[in-house]
Amino acid sequence: MEGRTSQWRGRRVLVTGCTGFLGAAVTAELLNQQAHVIGLIRDRNAGAIFAREREAGLFHLVHGSIENTFRIHSALAIHEVSAIFHLAHESAEPKPPRKPSEASQIAADRGTAAVLRAAALHHPRLPVIVAKPANQLRILNSDVEGAAIPPGIVRFGELFGGTDRRMSQVVPRTIASLLARESGVATEGSKSSTHDFVFIRDAARACLAVAEAVGSGSHSLDVTFRSGWELTEAEMARFVGDVFAGRKPEVTLREPPTNSFGWRPANTLEAAVTETIECYREAARSQAESSRATDRLRRAA
């Protein structure tokens, strides 16, 4: 265990969105640092997540909405929570927005307001960490009445990793196409839109670093973490295709910008993409084995 993160050992931490892409990665990192994680979920069908850690008493599930201040405050009090990672973006029954693109922003802001109110009721110095897109400037409800410490905000460009199933994103879309042996996928993607790609486990480490900084003082932080892996979607698709085929990618990458946390990617982009591809391959193998087992049961019946 790294000395820098040893302060999480034995601490009780609430994670909203623990079944999501970033939320699950942060939860895994906290568990790796021997923290006790309380995961707030709305869907009871998601209760199987982190089953081994639940049996060991390191992971606890709480069912409720992120907009229910009372439910969140109750979880904070019962479990004696010392930090919150608010990484959920769903809303129970959001009001219809004027523009469809505003839906996720309204839902996230209403949930953030409820989490901040609950945090202030539980303890005036309780650190709350919120993840936002790097290009989103507007933070609604960040000045909720009674919140002694504004949330620490972490921002990233485009996250990728083995558990991402968002086919709108270039990395999972490209890998899924390669696994399906579709043609011409290695160059699929926009040639003009450049993204700073951040590996999901690196993003989880960044979230913990900001939480530690907010918890050690009374000031708020709004930090954008950049890996320096700045590529267009087409370039990233070619990169993934090269790694998938066992070829050495030919691309020049920038060094990550310096930051006060000393954060930088733990591995190379090639290593991160290799790990991501292997996760998808393993998931495909498991799905194929499950399908074969189901077919055998049907034939036996």
TINULO-97528 format. One record per residue (C-alpha): x negated, y, z. Coordinates in Angstrom, 2 decimals, decimal comma, always signed. Example, Ala and Ser with C-alpha at 12.3 -4.5 7.8 and 13.67 -1.06 7.14 Angstrom:
<pts>
[pt [-12,30; -4,50; +7,80]] [pt [-13,67; -1,06; +7,14]] 
</pts>
This chain:
<pts>
[pt [+0,00; +0,00; +0,00]] [pt [-1,30; +3,44; -0,93]] [pt [-2,25; +5,67; +1,97]] [pt [-0,54; +8,66; +0,41]] [pt [+2,87; +7,02; +0,57]] [pt [+2,44; +5,13; +3,85]] [pt [+4,68; +7,69; +5,58]] [pt [+7,71; +5,92; +4,08]] [pt [+7,09; +2,76; +6,08]] [pt [+10,10; +2,07; +8,31]] [pt [+11,94; +5,27; +7,31]] [pt [+15,63; +5,10; +6,38]] [pt [+16,42; +6,75; +3,06]] [pt [+19,71; +7,25; +1,21]] [pt [+19,65; +6,84; -2,58]] [pt [+22,70; +7,76; -4,65]] [pt [+22,68; +6,21; -8,11]] [pt [+20,57; +3,28; -6,87]] [pt [+21,94; +1,09; -9,68]] [pt [+20,98; +3,60; -12,37]] [pt [+17,79; +3,83; -14,40]] [pt [+15,84; +6,34; -12,29]] [pt [+17,68; +5,49; -9,07]] [pt [+16,73; +1,81; -9,26]] [pt [+13,09; +2,72; -9,93]] [pt [+12,98; +5,09; -6,95]] [pt [+14,65; +2,44; -4,78]] [pt [+12,07; -0,15; -5,86]] [pt [+9,22; +2,26; -5,10]] [pt [+10,63; +3,03; -1,65]] [pt [+11,04; -0,66; -0,89]] [pt [+7,48; -1,24; -2,07]] [pt [+6,40; +1,34; +0,51]] [pt [+8,40; -0,64; +3,12]] [pt [+11,14; +1,94; +3,59]] [pt [+14,70; +0,94; +4,49]] [pt [+16,99; +2,02; +1,64]] [pt [+20,69; +2,76; +1,93]] [pt [+22,22; +2,67; -1,54]] [pt [+25,46; +4,54; -2,18]] [pt [+27,51; +2,87; -4,94]] [pt [+31,07; +3,30; -6,16]] [pt [+31,37; +0,06; -8,12]] [pt [+31,61; -2,93; -5,78]] [pt [+30,67; -5,21; -8,67]] [pt [+27,15; -3,76; -8,46]] [pt [+26,65; -5,29; -5,01]] [pt [+24,19; -7,94; -6,25]] [pt [+21,41; -5,42; -6,80]] [pt [+18,27; -5,92; -4,69]] [pt [+19,73; -9,12; -3,22]] [pt [+16,42; -10,34; -1,79]] [pt [+15,80; -7,03; -0,02]] [pt [+19,36; -7,09; +1,34]] [pt [+18,74; -10,50; +2,88]] [pt [+15,55; -9,15; +4,47]] [pt [+17,48; -6,23; +5,97]] [pt [+15,55; -3,61; +3,95]] [pt [+18,37; -2,62; +1,61]] [pt [+21,91; -1,74; +2,66]] [pt [+24,87; -0,94; +0,44]] [pt [+27,46; +1,74; +1,20]] [pt [+30,55; +2,01; -1,00]] [pt [+31,86; +5,48; -1,74]] [pt [+31,99; +8,46; -4,10]] [pt [+29,20; +11,02; -4,34]] [pt [+31,89; +13,71; -4,07]] [pt [+33,10; +12,44; -0,67]] [pt [+31,22; +14,57; +1,86]] [pt [+32,70; +12,70; +4,83]] [pt [+31,67; +9,30; +3,46]] [pt [+28,13; +10,48; +2,75]] [pt [+27,80; +12,13; +6,15]] [pt [+29,05; +8,96; +7,83]] [pt [+26,38; +6,91; +6,02]] [pt [+23,68; +9,40; +7,03]] [pt [+24,73; +9,25; +10,70]] [pt [+25,23; +5,49; +10,96]] [pt [+21,90; +4,65; +9,30]] [pt [+19,95; +7,58; +10,78]] [pt [+18,74; +8,69; +7,36]] [pt [+15,65; +10,91; +7,15]] [pt [+15,71; +11,79; +3,42]] [pt [+18,08; +11,69; +0,44]] [pt [+17,37; +10,99; -3,22]] [pt [+20,46; +12,18; -5,09]] [pt [+20,12; +10,47; -8,48]] [pt [+23,76; +9,70; -9,34]] [pt [+25,57; +11,65; -12,02]] [pt [+29,02; +10,10; -12,11]] [pt [+32,15; +11,85; -10,89]] [pt [+35,26; +10,22; -9,44]] [pt [+37,90; +12,16; -11,39]] [pt [+36,24; +15,12; -13,09]] [pt [+38,37; +17,99; -14,26]] [pt [+38,54; +18,14; -18,07]] [pt [+35,86; +20,60; -19,23]] [pt [+36,38; +23,01; -22,09]] [pt [+33,49; +21,47; -23,98]] [pt [+32,71; +17,71; -23,88]] [pt [+29,00; +18,48; -23,40]] [pt [+29,81; +20,10; -20,06]] [pt [+31,30; +16,95; -18,52]] [pt [+28,11; +15,46; -17,09]] [pt [+26,95; +18,84; -15,76]] [pt [+30,23; +19,47; -13,91]] [pt [+30,24; +15,95; -12,44]] [pt [+26,63; +16,20; -11,29]] [pt [+27,14; +19,63; -9,71]] [pt [+30,23; +18,55; -7,75]] [pt [+28,36; +15,54; -6,42]] [pt [+25,31; +17,64; -5,56]] [pt [+27,49; +20,06; -3,60]] [pt [+28,99; +17,22; -1,55]] [pt [+25,58; +15,66; -0,88]] [pt [+24,11; +18,99; +0,26]] [pt [+27,04; +19,66; +2,57]] [pt [+26,73; +16,21; +4,12]] [pt [+22,96; +16,66; +4,52]] [pt [+23,40; +20,02; +6,28]] [pt [+25,96; +18,49; +8,66]] [pt [+23,62; +15,61; +9,49]] [pt [+20,42; +17,61; +10,04]] [pt [+19,52; +21,18; +9,00]] [pt [+16,04; +20,14; +7,79]] [pt [+16,96; +16,95; +5,95]] [pt [+15,11; +16,89; +2,59]] [pt [+17,25; +16,22; -0,50]] [pt [+15,67; +15,40; -3,87]] [pt [+17,66; +15,90; -7,09]] [pt [+16,60; +14,90; -10,62]] [pt [+17,42; +17,21; -13,51]] [pt [+16,43; +17,29; -17,20]] [pt [+13,35; +19,40; -17,96]] [pt [+15,29; +21,70; -20,29]] [pt [+18,27; +22,30; -17,97]] [pt [+17,88; +25,69; -16,34]] [pt [+21,27; +26,07; -14,66]] [pt [+21,62; +24,50; -11,21]] [pt [+25,14; +24,99; -9,90]] [pt [+26,04; +24,78; -6,21]] [pt [+22,38; +24,80; -5,16]] [pt [+23,21; +27,49; -2,63]] [pt [+25,90; +25,50; -0,82]] [pt [+26,95; +27,18; +2,40]] [pt [+25,22; +25,60; +5,39]] [pt [+22,36; +24,01; +3,46]] [pt [+19,23; +25,05; +5,35]] [pt [+16,79; +23,68; +2,77]] [pt [+17,65; +23,92; -0,95]] [pt [+17,13; +20,61; -2,75]] [pt [+13,75; +19,65; -4,13]] [pt [+14,26; +19,36; -7,88]] [pt [+12,24; +17,00; -10,07]] [pt [+12,33; +17,29; -13,85]] [pt [+11,07; +15,08; -16,65]] [pt [+11,12; +15,00; -20,41]] [pt [+12,31; +11,62; -21,76]] [pt [+12,09; +8,68; -19,38]] [pt [+11,51; +5,16; -20,68]] [pt [+11,00; +1,72; -19,16]] [pt [+12,07; -1,89; -19,21]] [pt [+15,46; -1,48; -17,53]] [pt [+16,70; +1,31; -19,80]] [pt [+19,68; +0,21; -21,89]] [pt [+20,56; +3,60; -23,39]] [pt [+20,51; +2,87; -27,11]] [pt [+20,66; +6,59; -27,82]] [pt [+17,02; +6,77; -26,68]] [pt [+14,27; +5,96; -29,15]] [pt [+12,27; +3,46; -27,05]] [pt [+15,06; +0,99; -26,15]] [pt [+16,64; +1,43; -29,58]] [pt [+13,38; +0,60; -31,34]] [pt [+12,56; -2,39; -29,15]] [pt [+16,08; -3,80; -29,53]] [pt [+15,79; -3,49; -33,30]] [pt [+12,36; -5,14; -33,35]] [pt [+13,62; -8,03; -31,24]] [pt [+16,50; -8,47; -33,66]] [pt [+13,97; -8,50; -36,56]] [pt [+15,65; -5,61; -38,33]] [pt [+13,66; -3,96; -41,11]] [pt [+12,38; -0,42; -41,21]] [pt [+12,81; +0,28; -37,50]] [pt [+9,20; +1,19; -36,75]] [pt [+9,62; +4,72; -38,14]] [pt [+13,23; +5,33; -37,10]] [pt [+13,82; +8,60; -35,26]] [pt [+13,63; +12,35; -35,61]] [pt [+10,43; +13,71; -37,14]] [pt [+10,83; +17,19; -35,70]] [pt [+12,09; +16,79; -32,12]] [pt [+9,11; +16,37; -29,77]] [pt [+9,52; +14,81; -26,32]] [pt [+7,20; +14,42; -23,36]] [pt [+7,66; +10,72; -22,59]] [pt [+7,35; +9,64; -18,94]] [pt [+7,21; +6,02; -17,79]] [pt [+9,93; +5,26; -15,26]] [pt [+7,61; +3,99; -12,51]] [pt [+5,51; +7,16; -12,81]] [pt [+8,72; +9,20; -12,48]] [pt [+9,63; +7,33; -9,29]] [pt [+6,24; +8,18; -7,78]] [pt [+6,81; +11,83; -8,66]] [pt [+10,17; +11,82; -6,86]] [pt [+8,55; +10,51; -3,69]] [pt [+5,76; +13,09; -3,91]] [pt [+8,25; +15,97; -4,05]] [pt [+10,24; +14,49; -1,16]] [pt [+7,09; +14,36; +0,95]] [pt [+6,29; +18,00; +0,15]] [pt [+9,83; +19,24; +0,89]] [pt [+9,93; +17,24; +4,11]] [pt [+6,69; +18,76; +5,36]] [pt [+7,87; +22,37; +5,03]] [pt [+10,94; +24,58; +4,76]] [pt [+10,46; +25,73; +1,17]] [pt [+12,21; +24,38; -1,90]] [pt [+10,47; +23,02; -4,97]] [pt [+11,43; +22,83; -8,63]] [pt [+8,78; +20,80; -10,43]] [pt [+8,55; +19,57; -14,01]] [pt [+6,27; +16,55; -14,38]] [pt [+4,69; +16,14; -17,82]] [pt [+2,67; +13,12; -18,88]] [pt [+1,06; +14,72; -21,94]] [pt [+2,50; +11,92; -24,07]] [pt [+4,13; +14,39; -26,46]] [pt [+5,45; +12,66; -29,56]] [pt [+8,30; +13,00; -32,00]] [pt [+10,85; +10,19; -31,97]] [pt [+9,41; +8,87; -35,26]] [pt [+5,90; +8,85; -33,81]] [pt [+7,07; +7,07; -30,68]] [pt [+8,95; +4,51; -32,76]] [pt [+5,79; +3,82; -34,78]] [pt [+3,80; +3,57; -31,55]] [pt [+6,25; +1,02; -30,12]] [pt [+6,19; -0,90; -33,41]] [pt [+2,39; -1,07; -33,39]] [pt [+2,25; -2,31; -29,79]] [pt [+5,02; -4,83; -30,51]] [pt [+3,03; -6,20; -33,46]] [pt [-0,23; -6,31; -31,52]] [pt [-1,82; -3,44; -33,46]] [pt [-3,82; -0,63; -31,90]] [pt [-1,67; +2,54; -32,13]] [pt [-3,34; +5,43; -33,90]] [pt [-2,20; +8,56; -32,13]] [pt [-3,87; +11,43; -30,30]] [pt [-2,37; +12,23; -26,90]] [pt [-2,87; +15,24; -24,66]] [pt [-4,16; +15,08; -21,12]] [pt [-1,34; +15,55; -18,57]] [pt [-1,08; +19,15; -17,33]] [pt [-2,50; +19,63; -13,86]] [pt [-0,09; +19,91; -10,94]] [pt [-0,38; +20,53; -7,23]] [pt [+0,62; +16,93; -6,41]] [pt [-2,28; +15,30; -8,23]] [pt [+0,33; +13,32; -10,18]] [pt [-0,52; +11,76; -13,52]] [pt [+0,49; +8,57; -15,33]] [pt [-0,87; +5,52; -13,53]] [pt [-1,67; +3,74; -16,82]] [pt [-2,07; +4,50; -20,51]] [pt [+0,92; +4,93; -22,81]] [pt [-0,03; +1,68; -24,53]] [pt [+0,06; -0,19; -21,21]] [pt [+3,41; +1,39; -20,28]] [pt [+4,95; +0,48; -23,64]] [pt [+3,52; -3,06; -23,41]] [pt [+5,16; -3,53; -20,00]] [pt [+8,44; -2,13; -21,33]] [pt [+8,45; -4,47; -24,33]] [pt [+7,73; -7,48; -22,10]] [pt [+10,68; -6,56; -19,87]] [pt [+12,97; -6,52; -22,91]] [pt [+11,54; -9,81; -24,14]] [pt [+12,12; -11,42; -20,75]] [pt [+15,69; -10,09; -20,66]] [pt [+16,29; -11,50; -24,16]] [pt [+14,88; -14,90; -23,11]] [pt [+17,08; -14,97; -20,01]] [pt [+20,15; -14,06; -22,04]] [pt [+19,38; -16,76; -24,60]] [pt [+18,91; -19,38; -21,86]] [pt [+22,17; -18,33; -20,23]] [pt [+23,99; -18,65; -23,57]] [pt [+22,55; -22,12; -24,15]] [pt [+23,57; -23,21; -20,65]] [pt [+27,10; -21,92; -21,25]] [pt [+27,29; -23,81; -24,56]] [pt [+26,15; -27,05; -22,87]] [pt [+28,86; -26,68; -20,22]] [pt [+31,50; -26,11; -22,87]] [pt [+30,41; -29,20; -24,82]] [pt [+30,33; -31,28; -21,65]] [pt [+33,87; -30,18; -20,79]] 
</pts>
